[in-house]
Amino acid sequence: GGEADVVLVIVNSNRRGGTAYGNVCFATSGAGPRTALHELGHSLGRLGDEYGGWSGTPTLTRAQIAQRYPNLTTASTRAELPWKDWVSSSTRIPSGFFTSGVGAFEGGGAYSSGVYRPRSRCRMRTDGPGFCEVCRQHLVLAFHEGSNPLRVLISGSGGSRRVKVEGTLPPGSWATRWNGVSGQGLEANVPAGTSASVTIEDATPWVRGDLRRGVRYHFD
């Protein structure tokens, strides 16, 4: 088989715990799948811990945490938030405990203050909920970065060729824009001597703003 992108090791122990180092993550059988998903968030999405109040001394400064992890920041204004595309115009920044939706909630990266996270609760903070919108976004980007989801197939010869792009996502998951020819979805007839290109984008609503360039592909 091919080389693994991430290795998940299940430790046979009733104790609850987990950790991640590079592309290898560990979770005990006693911790259950939620802890395993949290650790995969580290290894696959390169996400940081969103809890604070670390009893020891954090190994990274606040600035280093903000630079390393896409779900943590030291910014406390709407304009500077890395995930501002997810924040409603009516959301208070910094955000209070009872604020709903994506905002800037203080505490993360083992610091109880000076570091902000996107939501009050998220899988990268507690075992309870799933991944928040921002963490989910970076997991989608990680899947695209670590794969080749599209391939181009060309058939026919002479006067016209049939160009077909195949993707690993289900039909209807891609938005396409053909240039030079009139294409239909992921397919187009390209007459001889015609210069054609296509831009294909994952139509997922889970990625917003400038980061959509990470789910966009161009073929000439």
N, C-alpha and C positions, 0 to 999 in steps of 0.2 A: 504494500500500500504506500500512499504518499506520506510525506513528512507532516506531522501534526502541527497545527497552529498553536493549540493550547492543550496541555495535558492536565486532566483532573484526577487527582489521587484521592480515593476514599479510604480513610484510616479506620480500621475496625476497632472502634472504641466507643463506649457509652458516654464519654465526656463530650461536652459541646465545645467546638472550637474549629478554627480554620485560619489559613494564611495563604498568601500568594507571593511568589518570587519569580519575576520575569514571566515567562509563558507557562509556568508550572504552578498549579494551585492545589491546596490540600483542604479537605473538610472531613471531620469525623462522621461516622455513621450515626452517632447520637445527635449530631447537630441538624441533620435532615437536609432536604434539598434547598431550603431558603438560604442557608449559610453557603452552600455550594454555589448558588447563583450570585451571591454577594462576592465571593472570591473570583468567580468568572468575570464579574464586572471589573475587577482589578486587572486580571490577565488579558482579557479580550478587549475591553473598552478603555483600558488604561485610566480607569476612574479612581478617584481618591476616596478615602473614608470621610463620611460626612458627619461623624460624631465628634464632639469636643470633650473638654474636661479630662484630658489624659492625666493620669496620676503621676507619670514621670515627666521627663523633659523631651519634647518632640525632637526628632532627628533632623527635621527640615525647618527653615524659617518660614514665616508666613508668605514672604515674597517667592520663595522657592516652591512652595505648595501651589500658589496661584499660577506659576509658570509651568509646572509639571502636569497638573490635573485639570481637565477641561470643565469639570463640575464644581470647581472651587475657585474663589477669587478674593482679592482684597478690596476690590472696587465696591463702593457703597452708593454710587449714583447710577441712575437709569442709563445714561448715555455711555457709561464705561462698562456696563455688565457684558460679559462675553455671550450671554444667552438673552440679550435684550429683545430678540425677535420673538421670544416666548412670553414676554411680560406685557400684561394688559396696561393700557394707558391709565387706568384707574387704580392700579395696584400701588400701594405705598412702598417706597424704597428708602431706607432699609425696611424690611417687612416684620410685622409683629407676629406673635405666636398664633393669633387667630386669623391671620391673613390667609385667604384661600388662593389656590393657583400658584403659578410660578412667580417668584419674587427674588428677594435677597435676604435670606435668613441667617442670622449670625450663629457661628459655631460650625467647625469642620476641620479636618486635617489634624485632629487631636488638640485644636485650640478652641477654647470656649468663647473667644472674642477676637475680632480683627480679621476673621476669615468668614466668608459667606457662601452659602449653598443655595441651590435653586428652589427647593421646596422644604416645607417644615418636616415632612416625612418622606422617605425614599428607601429602597432596598439597600442603598449604600450607607444608610444611617441605622436602620432597624430591620428586624426580620419581618415586620408586619406587612407593609404595602409592597407593590411592585416597584419597578424602576420609574423614576419621574421622567418627564418629557425630555429634559436635557440629557440625562444619562442614557435614555433609550436612543436619542439621536446619535450619540457617539458610538453606541453599540452597532447601529445600522451602518455608520460610516466605517467602522472596523471590519464588518463583514464585506463591504465593497473593497476596502483596501487590501484585504487578504485573499481576494479571489479574482477570477477572470470570468465575470458573469455573462459575457457576450462573445460570440464568434461570428465571423462573416463567411457565408457560403456563396460561391459564384458558379452558376451553371449556364450552359448554352455557349454558342460561338457564332461568329459571323456578324450578322446585322444587329443582333441584340443579345444582351446577357441578362439573366435573372439574378438579382442580388437579394439575398435573404440573410437577415441577422437573427440568430437564435440566442435566446436568453434563458437563464436558469430560473427566472421568476415566471409565474403563471401568465398566460396571455392577458393583455389589458393592464399589466403592471408597468409598462413602459410608455413614455411620451416621446414621439419621434418628430423630427423636423428634417425633411429632405431638401437638398439644394441642387439645382440643375436638372432634376427630374421630378415627376409627380409620383411619389411613392404611396403605398397603401399599408399603413402600419409599419411592420418590420420588413416589408418586401417592396421591391421596385424593379421595373424593367429599364435597363440602361442601354440606349442605342449606341452603336459603334461610334467612336469619336466624341462621345459626350463625356464631359467632366462632371462627376456627381459626388456628393458627400452627404452624410447623415449625422445628425446629432441626436443621441438617445439618452434619455434621462429616466431614472427610477421615479415613478410617479408617487412614491410614498409621501404622505403628509407628515411623516415623523422627522423630516429634516427641513429646516427653514433657513432663509437668508443666504448669506454668502457661502455657507457650508454646503449648499446644494451642488457646488462644483465637485464635491466628493462622490456624487452619485450620477455624474454626467460623463458621457463618452462620445468621442467624435471619430468617425471613420471617413477617409477620403477614397 
